[in-house]
Amino acid sequence: MFDKDIVMLQTGASMMDPNHFLMMMLCRFELYQIFSTPDYGKRFSSENTNKDMVQQNNTLIEEMLYLIIIIVGERFTPGVGQINATDEIKREIIHQLSIRPMAHSELVKALPEDENKETGMETVIEAVACFKKPGLTGRGLYELKPECTKDFNLYFYHFSRAEQSKAEEAQRKLKRPNREDTALPPPVLPQFCPLFESLINILQCDVMLCLMRTILQWAVEHNGYAWSESMLQRILHLIGMALQEEKQHIENANEDNVVTFTFAQKISRPGETPRNSPSILAMLETLQNAPQLEVHKDMIRWILKTFNTVKKLQERSSTSPVLETEGNIMEESSRDKEKAERKRKAEIARLRREKIMAQMSEMQRHFIDENKELFQQTLDELETSTSRVHDNSPSDSDARLIALGPEQTKVCEQRQIVTCILCQEEQEVKMDNRAMVLAAFVQRSTILSKNRNIVISDPEKYDPLFMHPDLSCGTHTGSCGHIMHAHCWQRYFDAVQAKEQRRQQRLRVHTSYDVENGEFLCPLCECLSNTVIPLLPPPRTLFSRLVTPCNNLFN
């Protein structure tokens, strides 16, 4: 389901009666017969029941409840909820980091892109996450700030089933060490825009209350296959959403506005059909002590606690509005205290940084004072090498320059230091050191050919160094530029050949290279190669090494 599909459903639901909309959903999911049948749970309690059909019905009920959660709870779209674009990006980042800490590249790939192919992560990442510097793994990770976990929604509509399970387990794991309740209540949601305000009535309409009461009754009876824990978890989430919504309405209400969302009052009334059926609140209190629902006890306890909070807010708003003012003053004073505490901690951190920088400067000065001779020796060596370069370099325009021969003018050569990609050892390219090679691919080329019809009859006797005037074909050599020690490459190539030979013929999979023809992949970039090219120092260095013994011999 795409985001625009959800917006279309929300638009349609906001223009319809909530009972009519839910009845259409029941018909669409073919569940009307189930919820209109009395004693449906008891009817499927026997072992002769078609379990496949019951499982199918349970899956459909779970999907319908999940869709209701999305329609009522997804408000982080500009125009649907009273939010801006940065709030939407923050929510995406919070839920991605709720699964696990992520590197920058992983987080960018997981976030949706806008019409400009941008995620906008850089503008809000510091507000919701802190960066953990790379350790032994060499990867820096973004971790979710603890104060942002309250915005986690278990039924975030961009989660897959696997991501939802991982996020749920990760959030419960964070709460266990602190001995907190492992409940994952719905977050406080932003208000709907005026055109979509009627969507909240879905949570308190008669059909929704009937769905809640029926599923809770199945769980209380616990004598059949008609319900599942996932179904119960979704119903508890919807009840929590409704209580959070009513709590927000009461807190934001003033003397002119009357609160019309009365979910707490409705769930405390007993059901009409069947007669004498307990209220939703009474069934929740019964389920709180059910031994088979140990996993959901914390969530049920949170719902009952929130219900009591809502009732107290209703009594307080109707009797003494002065208490609300005192509460606001207390909240403002607590905010001022938190702000002052943050400022104090920032000042302590600044002083600590200044102290560390002063210590480092003192250590540097002390080291320089103790090693004056070493620094002087280094400066002398640099001056000597610089003067030697000036003496050997033909800086004077009138100097006589010799390009070839024993009297060739010497030019200052820069040291060429390379790193082996296999053993990570740095080495200067010299004739006395170990051989270094480049991974390369040699192939036949006909780009400059003037006669492409000639076929080489005997490739074994063909001399590629002899070029025919018609330029029928030539040799092209390409390299990815990655350097290795010759012995390191030989060990790597032998290992690749041995691994391919150990494989059984029937298990051999198709690869992009042929070991029998001497092909292999570059160990670093996996570029196709079939040979190596030796890495040599500049030609004048080789020439000087050959000429010097000859001059000594003649002299």
N, C-alpha and C positions, 0 to 999 in steps of 0.2 A: 504494500500500500504506500502510495506517494503522499508527500505533505499536502499537495493540492487536493487529494481525495479526502483527507481529514477536514480540510477547510470547507469543502463542499458539503460534507456530512454535518458539520457544525452550522453551516448556513441554513441547511434544510431543517435541522432540529430547532434552531432558534425561531423559525417561522411557523412551527407546528405546536400543537398541544403536546406536552411531554408524555401523557398517557397514550395518545394516538401514536406518537413516534415509537415508544417502546413496544406497543402492540404490533406495529409493522416490523420491528426487529425480531420479535418472537416468531412471527409468520415467516419472515425471511430465513431464519435459522431452523424453521420447522420444529419449534419448541413450544408452541402454544398448547398442544395437546398435553404435554408433560405437566405444565404448571396449572392447567385447568383440571387435571385429574386428581380427585381426592385420594389421599393415602398412596401416592405414587411410590414413596420410599418403601412402604411395607410390601407393596405388590412385587417388588424385585428382591425380596429378602431370601427367597428360596434358591437352592443350588441349581435347580432346573432352568433358571433364567438364562436367556441368551446373553452371555457376558459381552460378546462383541457389540451387540446393539446398545447395551448399557454404556459401554466404554465410548461408543460413538456419540451417544447423547451427552455424556459428561464432557467430552471434548468440545462439542458444540456450545454447551453452556459456558465453559471456560472462555472460549473465543468470544462469545457475545458479551460476557462481563468485561473482558479485556478491552473490547471495542467501546463499551460505555465509559470505562476509565479514560480512554484516549479522548473521546469526544468532550467529556466534561473537564478533563485535567490538562489537556494540551492548549495552553494559552500563550505560549512564548512565540507567537507570530505577530508582527506589527499589524495592527488593525483588528485582531481578534482579542488580544489582551492589552492591557495598558502598560506596555513595555517598549523599549527601543532595541535597536539592532545589537548593541553591546550586551544587553541582558540575554539575548538569544545565544550569542557566542559563549558567554560565561557558562550558561547551562550545559551547552555541548561539551565544553572542556571539563566541567565538574563531573559529568557522567562518564566521560572517557577515562579520567584519572581515578574514578571510583573502582574501576576494574583492577588496575594496577598502575604503578608509576611508569611513565613513558618517556622515551627520548623525544627530542624536538621533531625529528623526521617522522617518527611513528605517530605523534600527535597530529602533525599537519596532514598526514595521509588519512587519519581517522575522521577529521573534521570535514563537514560539507563545505563546498566552495560556492561563492556567489557568482553573479553574472560576469564578473571580471576575473574569474578563476583565482580568487583570493579567499583566505579563511578569516582574516582579521584577528588572528590569534595574538599577535604581538601587542595589540593595544590593551588587552585585558588579562593576559596570562599572569602578570604580577599580582593581580587582585585576588586570584583564586588558587594559585599554586606557588610553591617555592622550589627553587632549582637546587638539586643536590649535586655537588661537584663530582666529577668522575673519580672513581677509586681504582681498585685493581682491574676492574673490567674495562676501564677506559671509556665509559659512556656516562655522560651526565644525564640525570633523570629529573623530570618534573614530578613533584609529589603534591597531592591535594592538601590544602591547608585544613587543619582540624575544624575551624569555624565554618567551613563550607560544606561539611558532611550533612548538616541539617537540611540542605537543599537537594539531597539525593532522593530520587523517585525510583522505586523498585520497578515500576512499569513504564519506564522511559521508552517512548515509542521507536527510538532508533536502535534499541538493543535487540540483538538476536537472542535466541533461546540460550545459546552457550554463554554469550556475554552477560545476560541477566543472571544466570546461575553463578558465574564468576564474581560479578559485582555484589550479589547478595552474600556470598560466602566471605568476600573480602571485608564488607561492612560489618558483618557479625563478628568477624575475627578481631576487628579494631575495638569493639565494645567489650569483648570478654576480659582482657587484662585489667580493665578499669572496674570490673564487676558491675557494669551497667546492664540495663535491660537490653536484650538482643532484638527488641522490636524495631522494625523499620517503618515508622509511621509515614503517611504522606506528608510532603512538605507544604508549607504555607504558600499558596499560589497567588499570583497577581490578580487584580480585579479584571473582569471582562469589560470590553468596550460596550457602550450603550446598546449597540445593535445585537450583541450576543449575551446580554445579561440574563435572558430567559433560560439559558442553558442550565443554570444551576438548579432550576426547578425539577430537572430530571431526577435529582438525588432525593427529592421529598415527595414525588408524585405517588399515587396509589399503586400503580403497577410496580414501581421500584420497591416500595415497601413490601408488596406481596412477594417479590422475588427474594428479598432479604429474609423475610419471615419463613418462607418455604425451605430455603437452603439451610438456614439455621435449625429448623425443625428436623430435617434429615440428619444433621450432625448430632442433634440431641438424642434422637432415637438410636442411631448407630446400630441398626439391625439390617442393613441392606447395602446394596452396591450403588445406590442412586446418587451418591455424592463422592467427592474426592477432596483431598486436602488443598489442592490447588484452587478448586472452586471456592472453598471456605476462605482461603487467603485473599482471594479477589473481593469477596463480599465484605470481609473485615476492612480491606483497603477502601472500599466505597463508603462504608460507615465512617471511617476515619476522615475521609475527604469531606463528607457532609458536616461532621462536627467541627472541623477546621473552618469550613465556610461560615457556619453559624457563629462561631467565635469571632471571626473577622467582622461579620456584619454588626455584631453587638458592640465591638470595640470602636468601630468607625461610625456608629450611629450618633446622631445628635437629636436635639429636641424636635426638629422639623420632620425628620425621617422616622418612619415606623418600620421596625424589623418584620418583614413578611416571611423570612426563612425560619421555620419553626420545626426543624428536624428533631431536636431533642424531645420536644413535647410529643411528637407523633410516635417515636419509638418507645415511649414509656406507656402508651395506651395498649390494651390488649387487642388482639385481632378480632375481626368481625366474623370471618369464616375460616375454619369451623368455629362453632361456639366455644367459648371459654378457652380459646387458644391463648397461650401466654404472650406477653409483649416481647418485642425484640430485645429490650433491655433485660427482661427476666431470663430469656434464653442465653444471653451473653453471660450473665452471672452463673447460670448452670454450667455452661461450657468452660468457665474459668476453672472449675474443679474436676473436669473430665480428665481421667488419666491418659486417654488415647490422644489427647491434643496438647501434649507437653510442649511441642514446638511453637504453638500459637498462644500460649498462656501470656507471654509478655505483651503481645499485641492486644489481646483482650483486656489485659490489665490497663494498658495505655488508653484504650477506648473508654473504659469505665472512669478512669481518672479525668480524661478530657470532658466526658459527659458531666461529671460533678463540677468541673471548672465552668462549663457553659451555664449550668444551673445557677451557680453563684453569681456569675456575671449578669444573668437575667434579673436576679433578685436585687443586686446592687444597683443596676441601671434603673430599676423601677422604684426603689426606695430612697436611696441617697446618692444623688449625682455628685455630691461633694467628694465622696471617696475616690471617684475617678480622677478628679483634679489632684488629690493627694498622691494617687498612684502615679500620675504623670510627672509630678514633681520629684517623686522618689526615683522614677526612671531617669529623668534628666540629671539628677544628682549622681546616680550610678554611672551614667555615661560620662559626666565630667570627671569622675574619679578614674574611669578607665582611660580617658584621654590623657589625664595627668600621669597615670602610671606608664602609658606608652611613651610619653615624652621623657620621663625620667629614665626609662630603659634605653632610649635612643641616645640620651646624653652620656650614660655610662658606657655604651658601646663606642661612642665617638672618643671619649677619653682613653678607653682601652686601646683603640687603634692608634691614637697619637703616641701613647706610651710604647707600643710595639715598634712604631716607626723610629722613635728616638733611640730605642735599644739597638735596632738594626744599624742606624747611622753611627752610633758609638762603636759597635763591633767592627764596622768597616774601617773607621778611622784608626782603631786599635790595631787591626790587621795590617794596614798600610804602614803604620809606625814601626811595627815589628819586622816587616819585610821590605825595608827601604833598599837593601842591597839587591834583593831579587828584582825589584822594579827597575833599579838603575841598570842592572845587567840586561834586562829585557829591552830597555830603551837603547842601550849600546848596540845590541844585536840588530835591532830594527834600523838604526842609523847606518851600521856597516852594510847590511843587505841593500839598503836604499842607495848608498854610494856605489856599491858594486853594480847595481843595475844601471845607474847613471853612467858609469865608466864603460859598460859593455853596450849600452844602447846608442845608436847613431843619432844623437840629438842635434848635432851640428849639421847644418844643411850642406857645408862644404866637405864633410867627411866622405871618404871613399867607401862605398858599399859593395860587398861581394856576395852574390847570391848563391854560387855553387863552388865546390872545390874545398881543398883543405883549409884555405884562408877565409872560409865563409864567415860573414859577420854574425856574431852571436846576438841573439834576441832573447830577452827575458821571457822565460817560459812559466806559465802559471801551473801550479800543482793541480792535477786532476784527481780528486778524491771521489770515489763512488762507493755505493753500498750494495752488498749482495742481498737480493730479495729473499733468499732462502735461509741464510744464517744470520742476516742483519749485521754483518761485520763490515766496517769501513776500511777501505784500502786505497792507497795511491796507485795509479796506473803507471807502473815502471816495469822494465824488463827483468829486474831482479825479483819482483814479487810474484805471487801466484797468478796464474792465467785467469783472466776475466772474459766472459763471453756474453753475447747478446742473443736472445731468442729471435729467430728469423724464419721466414717462409719463402722458399725459392720455388718458382713456378714458371711455366712456359708462358710467353707473352707474344701476342700478335698485334699489338696496338699500332706499331710503326711498320707493319708488314706491307710489302708491295705485291706479294704473291701468296695468297692464303691457300692456294690449291695444292701446294707441295706437301706431301706426306713423308715423314721420315721413315724410311723402310727398316733401318736397323738402329734403334735408339741406343743400343749398347756401344756401337762404334762411332756414334755421332759426336763430333768435337764441338762443344758449345763455344769455345774460344775463337773458332774460325767463323767469321761472318761473311756469308755469301752476298754478292751485290744486290740480289733481289730482296734481301731482308725478309726471308720467308717467316722466320720466327726468331725470337730472342729470349733472353732470360730476365725475369723480374724478381728482385729480392726486396722484401719488405720486412720491417721489424717493428715491434711494439715499443722497443727502447728499454726494456727491463733487463738489468744486468745481474749476472750470477757468477760465482766462481765456477771454473770448469769442472772441478771435482764435485761440487755441490750439484751442478746440473746433471752430471753423469749418474750420481746416486739417485737423483729424482727420476731420471729417465729409466734407469734399471728397475726402480720400484714400480713405475707405471707398467712396464712390460711384464714384470713378474705378476702383478695383480691381474692383468688381462689374461695371461697364460693359465693362472690358477682357476679362473672361472670355467665352469662347464659350458660346453657348446650350447646346450639347451637353455641355459640361464643367461646367456650373453644378450644384453640389450643393445639396441641401436645407439651408437655414439657418434659424435660429430667429427671424430678423428680415427685414423686407421693406424694402429701401432705397428702392423706388419710393414707398412711403407715408411716407418720412421717418424710418423706424425705424433705430436703431443700438444698439450695445451700449456700456455704460459702459466706458471704457478700463481702469478699475481692477478693478471687480467683475463686469463683463460682465452687468450688469442691463439688461433690455430698456427702452429709452427711445425717445421720439419727439419730444421738444422740450427746450428748456432754459428755466430760470427765472432771471431776473436777481437777483443778490444785492445788496441795497440797505442803506445804513446806517439807523439808527433814524429813524422819521418826524419826530421833533422836530428832528433835524439838517437834514432837507430843509426843514422849515417855517421854521427860523431863516434858512436861506439865501434863501428867498423873501420873508420878511417884512422883512429888513434893507434891501434896495433900495427897498421901498415906503415904509418909514419915512423914509429919506433923501430920497426924492422929495417927500413931504408936508412934511418939515421945511424 
